[in-house]
Amino acid sequence: MNRTKLVLVAIATICFCSAAFADTGFSNQGGTLTSKTGSTGYYLQSSGSQLSGITGNSTYDCSGLSSQGGSCDGTVSYTTGLSNGLSAALMNNITGGPTTLNPGGMIKITENGSTIFTGSFTNATWTYIGTCTASGCATGQYYEWELSGNITGTFTGGGQANGALIELTTQKMHTDPFAHGTGTIGIAGGTGTLSTVPESGTLIMLGTGLVGIALLTRKRNFGLRA
């Protein structure tokens, strides 16, 4: 193999590696988030949140809500793991710190009527980010929360994904929907990044290709020295 062909093979392999490890970003907006009672704690479940963007994955990339003339036609759904306990303060947590939610639950992304990603939370926190206090809201103040955490799952067609769910932020309200632990609030929007890890067969193929390139390079260099 001449030098030019060897360089082309190397470039192709590097490009393939980059594609295999590419990050997929997604965003969603609208819908509702409800705090519900589980067997030993509360959990959060979303409904009706629309997919508003996918980037970094040529198979699924889209932009903008289809209802507004965009190309995204799908949903993003969340169900978290349980909180440790059933105190209402765990969900409105206005006077305390973030509430830690146990691993588990579900995250699902659909596009054009088909599920393209399913996964679950490895950890999550539910944090109060509003300006109202435990005594109520003054003029211009509001209640608002944020769900954040890490997820793991699988894309349709293969490829394990591990990523950080950057945020799912609620809408701002002037009354506390979680004053009694359970309640429902609108979703302002959410974003996340999924780092795709190739399946073992793909990794073996990548490794074999790199080894082959190294051997060809060594053989060529040996021939030049002979």
ABEGO torsion letter per residue (X at the ends): XBAAAAAAAAAAAAAAAAAAABBBBBBBBEEBBBBBBBAABBBBBBBGBBBABBBGBAAABBBEBAAAGBABBBBBBBBBBBBBEABAAAAAGAABBBBBBBBEEBBBBBBGGBBABBBBBABBBBBBABABBAAEBBBGBBBBBBBBEBBBBBBBGEEBBBBBBABBBBBBBABBAAAAGBEBBBBAEBBBBBBBBBBAAAAAAAAAAAAAAAAAAAAAAAAAAX
